[in-house]
């Protein structure tokens, strides 16, 4: 039960941070870089 509560707390923190505009820009750029690396040449 304690592990579940801790996991929910961590998930909420990650979700709250991901909602911030400056963090959204960082996430988008990271996703774009990953997609560019995965493209076959």
C-alpha positions in Angstrom: 0.0 0.0 0.0 2.8 2.4 0.9 4.6 1.7 -2.4 1.3 2.5 -4.3 0.9 5.8 -2.5 4.6 6.7 -3.2 4.2 5.8 -6.8 1.1 8.0 -7.1 2.9 10.9 -5.5 5.8 10.6 -7.9 3.4 10.3 -10.9 1.6 13.5 -9.8 4.8 15.4 -9.4 5.9 14.3 -12.9 2.5 15.3 -14.4 2.5 18.7 -12.7 6.1 19.4 -13.9 5.1 18.3 -17.5 2.2 20.8 -17.6 4.5 23.8 -17.2 5.1 25.6 -20.5 8.9 25.7 -20.3 9.0 22.0 -19.5 6.7 21.2 -22.4 9.2 22.9 -24.8 12.0 20.8 -23.3 9.9 17.6 -23.7 9.0 18.5 -27.3 12.6 19.1 -28.3 13.7 15.8 -26.6 11.0 13.9 -28.5 12.0 15.5 -31.8 15.7 14.6 -31.2 14.7 11.0 -30.5 12.6 10.8 -33.6 15.5 12.2 -35.7 17.9 9.5 -34.3 15.4 6.7 -35.0 14.9 7.6 -38.7 16.7 5.4 -41.1 19.4 7.2 -43.2 
